Amino acid sequence: MIACPIEDLFLLNLKKASHVYEDYFYRHQRYGLSFSIALFYSNDILDEGPFTNSIRKSDKFLALKENLFCLFFDITSVQEGFKACQNVLASYEAKHYSQKLYIAYLNTTSHSNQESMQSSLLSLLNYAIKENKSNQITDEYNELEHL
């Protein structure tokens, strides 16, 4: 059985991510610029290289723990953010093909504040882990296997 990191996540100090959330949400509310967030979790230590090499300069990478990474995809629609998330996953799998990743993905189109988005993101990650949806992107729209 896979250990569920949700309890651990609630204990995690998310101050590291809060300033990034605030910046992106300010721009979203003020200028209508949507963005996407993805959480990548593994039972093993994650390699930062494929993550940092697969994103644009305007995107943000945060290592919340050695096995939990958060990516902010700047100015993306649901489809654009999802595609960016797929690209990161493909890049990671090319180098670490046997490692299991659990991925939760959201876009701001259905969330009015960061608390709602963060709660949904953690719920999606918990769902992906409990249902053993490794190396698949779990989103709030379909929760399908996106290959």
C-alpha positions in Angstrom: 0.0 0.0 0.0 1.3 3.4 -0.9 1.8 5.9 2.0 -0.5 8.9 1.7 1.4 12.2 1.9 -1.7 14.3 2.7 -1.3 14.3 6.4 2.4 15.2 5.8 1.3 18.0 3.4 -0.9 19.6 6.0 2.1 19.7 8.4 4.3 21.0 5.6 5.2 24.7 5.8 3.7 26.1 2.7 5.0 29.6 3.3 7.6 28.7 0.6 4.8 28.5 -1.9 2.5 31.2 -0.5 4.3 34.2 -2.1 4.2 32.5 -5.5 0.5 31.8 -5.0 -0.1 35.4 -4.0 1.7 36.8 -7.0 -0.1 34.6 -9.5 -3.5 35.1 -7.9 -3.0 38.9 -7.8 -2.3 38.9 -11.6 -5.2 36.5 -12.1 -7.7 38.7 -10.2 -6.4 42.0 -11.4 -5.6 41.2 -15.1 -7.6 38.0 -15.7 -4.4 36.0 -16.4 -5.1 32.4 -15.7 -2.4 30.0 -14.6 -2.1 26.3 -13.8 -0.5 24.4 -10.8 0.7 20.8 -10.7 1.9 18.8 -7.8 4.3 15.9 -8.5 4.8 13.3 -5.7 6.8 10.1 -5.5 7.7 7.7 -2.7 11.3 8.1 -3.9 13.5 11.2 -4.1 12.7 13.2 -7.3 15.3 14.5 -9.7 14.9 18.3 -10.2 16.6 18.4 -13.6 13.7 17.2 -15.8 11.4 19.7 -14.0 13.6 22.8 -14.2 14.7 22.0 -17.8 11.1 21.6 -19.1 9.5 24.9 -18.0 9.6 28.4 -19.3 11.3 31.3 -17.5 7.9 32.7 -16.4 6.9 29.4 -14.8 7.9 28.6 -11.2 9.4 25.4 -9.8 9.2 24.8 -6.0 10.7 21.8 -4.2 8.4 21.5 -1.2 10.2 18.3 -0.1 12.7 16.0 -1.8 9.8 13.9 -3.1 7.2 16.6 -3.6 7.5 19.3 -6.3 5.1 22.1 -7.2 5.0 23.8 -10.7 3.2 27.0 -11.6 2.6 27.4 -15.3 2.2 31.1 -16.1 -0.6 32.4 -18.3 -2.1 29.1 -19.4 -5.5 27.9 -20.3 -6.7 24.5 -19.0 -5.4 22.9 -22.2 -2.1 24.7 -22.4 -1.3 24.0 -18.7 -2.3 20.4 -19.1 0.0 20.1 -22.2 2.9 21.7 -20.2 2.3 19.2 -17.4 2.4 16.4 -20.0 5.7 17.7 -21.3 7.2 17.7 -17.9 6.0 14.1 -17.2 7.4 12.9 -20.6 10.7 14.5 -19.8 10.8 12.9 -16.4 9.8 9.5 -17.7 12.5 9.6 -20.4 15.1 9.7 -17.7 13.4 7.9 -14.9 11.1 5.4 -16.6 10.6 3.1 -13.7 9.8 5.7 -11.0 6.2 6.2 -10.1 4.9 9.8 -10.1 1.5 10.9 -8.8 0.4 14.1 -10.3 -2.4 16.5 -9.4 -3.2 19.3 -11.9 -5.5 22.4 -11.7 -6.1 25.6 -13.6 -7.6 28.8 -12.1 -10.6 28.8 -14.4 -12.8 27.1 -11.7 -11.2 28.6 -8.5 -11.7 32.1 -7.1 -9.1 31.9 -4.3 -5.9 30.2 -3.4 -7.3 28.3 -0.5 -9.9 26.6 -2.7 -7.3 25.8 -5.3 -4.8 24.4 -2.7 -7.5 22.3 -1.1 -8.6 20.8 -4.5 -5.0 20.2 -5.5 -4.3 18.2 -2.3 -7.6 16.3 -2.7 -6.6 15.4 -6.3 -3.2 14.2 -5.2 -4.7 12.1 -2.4 -7.1 10.6 -5.0 -4.3 9.8 -7.4 -2.3 8.1 -4.7 -5.2 6.1 -3.2 -6.3 4.9 -6.7 -2.7 4.2 -7.7 -2.8 6.4 -10.7 0.9 6.6 -11.2 2.4 8.5 -14.2 -1.0 9.9 -15.1 -2.2 13.4 -14.7 -5.2 13.6 -12.4 -7.3 16.8 -12.9 -10.6 17.9 -11.6 -12.4 17.7 -15.0 -12.0 14.1 -16.0 -9.7 12.3 -13.6 -8.9 10.2 -16.6 -5.7 8.6 -17.8 -4.2 11.2 -20.0 -1.5 9.7 -22.1 
